[in-house]
Amino acid sequence: MAKMTKSQLLNALAESTELSKKDVTTVLDGLAELAYKEVKKNGEFLVPGFGKLVKAHRKARMGRNPATGEEIKIPAKTVVKFRLAKAAKDAVL
């Protein structure tokens, strides 16, 4: 089964909400921009009923170069994780 493309998503949302495709595009782009700003500023962004983006710190660790087998040190870094809401899990599973 093929994944839904952004264009297909925009068309589906436009049909179900009776908004223009341009309006739906503006809303989705605005939501993404707001999410990025909030995660950067506050460390998390919640979309009720769907989940939340959370900024997390990953510790430094030892890894292995798969090509040579050489052990390397992987530095600590900050990553963004997505935590699915219970309501979304229940609806899908």
Backbone torsions as a table, in degrees:
resi	resn	phi	psi	omega
1	MET	NA	133.3	-177.7
2	ALA	-79.3	149.2	176.9
3	LYS	-76.1	153.9	177.8
4	MET	-77.7	128.8	178.3
5	THR	-81.1	168.2	178.5
6	LYS	-61.2	-40.9	179.6
7	SER	-62.6	-43.0	177.8
8	GLN	-64.7	-39.5	177.8
9	LEU	-62.3	-45.3	179.4
10	LEU	-62.2	-42.2	178.4
11	ASN	-63.6	-43.8	-179.3
12	ALA	-63.9	-43.5	178.7
13	LEU	-67.2	-38.8	178.8
14	ALA	-62.0	-42.4	179.8
15	GLU	-67.6	-44.8	-175.6
16	SER	-73.1	-27.2	-178.8
17	THR	-100.5	-7.3	-177.5
18	GLU	60.0	29.5	173.6
19	LEU	-101.8	163.7	177.1
20	SER	-74.2	156.7	178.7
21	LYS	-60.7	-35.2	179.2
22	LYS	-63.6	-43.0	179.0
23	ASP	-64.5	-42.8	179.4
24	VAL	-63.5	-41.2	178.0
25	THR	-60.9	-44.0	179.3
26	THR	-61.6	-43.1	-179.9
27	VAL	-65.0	-47.6	-178.9
28	LEU	-64.2	-42.4	177.8
29	ASP	-64.3	-39.2	177.8
30	GLY	-65.8	-40.1	178.5
31	LEU	-63.5	-44.2	179.5
32	ALA	-62.9	-45.0	-179.9
33	GLU	-62.3	-43.8	178.0
34	LEU	-62.8	-42.3	179.6
35	ALA	-60.4	-45.6	-179.4
36	TYR	-62.1	-43.5	-179.9
37	LYS	-63.3	-45.0	-177.5
38	GLU	-66.8	-40.7	178.4
39	VAL	-64.2	-42.4	-179.9
40	LYS	-65.0	-40.8	-175.8
41	LYS	-80.8	-50.0	-172.1
42	ASN	-107.2	-9.7	178.5
43	GLY	91.3	-8.7	176.4
44	GLU	-159.2	158.2	177.9
45	PHE	-143.6	122.5	-175.7
46	LEU	-102.2	130.8	170.7
47	VAL	-112.6	102.8	-174.1
48	PRO	-54.0	132.7	178.6
49	GLY	80.8	-3.7	-176.7
50	PHE	-121.5	-50.9	179.3
51	GLY	154.9	-169.1	178.3
52	LYS	-143.9	147.9	173.0
53	LEU	-89.0	133.1	-177.3
54	VAL	-132.2	133.0	175.6
55	LYS	-83.0	129.1	-178.2
56	ALA	-131.1	150.8	177.9
57	HIS	-99.9	129.6	178.2
58	ARG	-104.4	128.6	-178.4
59	LYS	-70.9	159.0	173.2
60	ALA	-67.8	147.3	-178.9
61	ARG	-153.3	168.3	177.0
62	MET	-93.4	137.6	178.0
63	GLY	-131.3	-175.5	-178.8
64	ARG	-134.3	132.2	175.2
65	ASN	-72.3	115.9	-175.6
66	PRO	-66.1	-24.9	-179.0
67	ALA	-74.7	-39.9	-174.8
68	THR	-111.2	-16.5	-176.8
69	GLY	81.0	0.0	-178.6
70	GLU	-70.9	136.8	176.5
71	GLU	-77.1	137.6	178.9
72	ILE	-132.7	153.6	177.3
73	LYS	-92.2	123.9	177.9
74	ILE	-96.9	120.8	-175.6
75	PRO	-70.5	158.9	175.5
76	ALA	-65.9	149.0	177.3
77	LYS	-157.1	166.3	177.2
78	THR	-100.0	134.3	-179.6
79	VAL	-129.3	163.9	175.6
80	VAL	-110.4	129.5	178.8
81	LYS	-117.9	154.2	176.5
82	PHE	-112.5	126.4	177.5
83	ARG	-110.0	118.6	-178.2
84	LEU	-72.6	137.5	178.6
85	ALA	-71.1	151.4	179.0
86	LYS	-59.7	-38.7	-179.8
87	ALA	-61.9	-38.1	178.5
88	ALA	-68.9	-41.7	178.1
89	LYS	-60.7	-46.2	-178.6
90	ASP	-64.0	-37.6	-178.7
91	ALA	-69.5	-36.4	-176.3
92	VAL	-87.5	-42.2	-176.8
93	LEU	-92.9	NA	NA
